[in-house]
Amino acid sequence: MSEQQRPEAETDAPVFSPRKNGQAQSVSDELAAWMRTGWADTERRDLEPIEQAEHTARRRARISAAFPGERLVVPAGQLLTRSNDTEYPFRAATNYAYLTGDTSDGGCLVFTPDGDGGHDVVLYLKPRSNRDNGEFWLGGYGELWTGRRNSLPEAAELLGVPTADVRTLPDALRSGDTAVRIVRGHDAELDAIVDELRGDADEESRAKSAQLDSDLGVTLADHRLVKDAWEVAQLQLAVDATVRGFNDVVKALPQAKDTSERFIEGTFFLRARVEGNDVGYGTIAASGSNATTLHWTRNDGPVREGDLLLLDAGVETTTLYTADVTRTMPVSGTFTDTQRRVYDLVHAAQEAGIAAVAPGRPFTAFHEASQRVLAEGLVEWGLLEGPVDRVLELGLQRRYTLHGTGHMLGMDVHDCAVSRQELHLYGDLEPGMVLTVEPGLYFQPDDLTVPEELRGIGVRIEDDVLVTEDGRTVMSAGLPRSSAEVESWLAERLPR
């Protein structure tokens, strides 16, 4: 929360810090006076709360109950410089957005003990730009440059939480001697203020303080493991937009063949920006042997007839929930026999994994089911020496499968990654959890342990699955999965 990033302090003098080589190097008194006048009242009144306000209130109450008597600090994060005086697009910190519904930069949610076992919760935000001192048109983050912000009263009505000017936050944090926890890594100045308040002088006390902050992040992740009905609906919106994005890509395959994987990435990105906030993670548009690189995001390779295209992409909604879907498709519209053999094995593994998703089942069950099918196929093909149980015990199939079979999904693509292992990795699935099921096989171009015909083939199939009271729902069922269905899909949508 640097001075450059927060609204300028309110003074009588115009706020003006010109760029070194900017064309306007001065402001006349006459212009400054004129700019202070002639503006209509744009304050919005009688606003209705945003639809998630009742949900964020319930979430805040649960977090308050988990930390009685302690001050909790949950920052939104700050703009990050991309180069010189330009910034990366801002994306609010997940826990902040989860507890507030706000996605603006520079804010911070603070829980202060109220003396009765609960908390007074205040959302500190940037106020409207000051028009008297010229900040609104002269400051680098003034509203005539970056757009109108909600006023503090507007934000309070919309979000259902009391608001205050973020410029008062440092003094507010320094008042009192309450124990403090902070979600670290999003605001360097706030991290430093909390360190100052603690005054940890030795390594042992610093370690205890770090554990306090870590426990806050873990607790928030634990609470986010099970999605409420509103969150599930947001995820379904993300998935549905993602399905449309995949259909866009299929129709654009001819142009991609004339250009590169970048055309595929750009085509999907258009859908993400039109229907959501952004992509939920860097799109993987991997054609040919690039598909054997798990996180291929350069997306600068050619798209050729005869190759497979692995597309791993997800739309992020404006409320910051993301889908995560992968399909592998033949660029020509038809699998070769070898490609189909690999694809069908991965599909069989995914079917087994999806079937293992159900309430009360271990989180690891779908991974184990998928890996067994892959190991059986690899042994049958002669790539691994059985028996299958030996292969699985030693993890030998991992040479060709590489990654786990899925992960939790929500506001982060790898959601709740810091939650407690006993609730997540070694816990049981519960209704409302959403996860991906995504087995894959990857035969590296230089892997001499496999026949030449397999080298350079990478296949992954990934779907988003909701755990329900009586089983599961494949949220991304709008896209085909079997090899025959994929070929029919391409035949219907590829330009003739």
Disulfide bonds with the S-S distance in Angstrom:
none
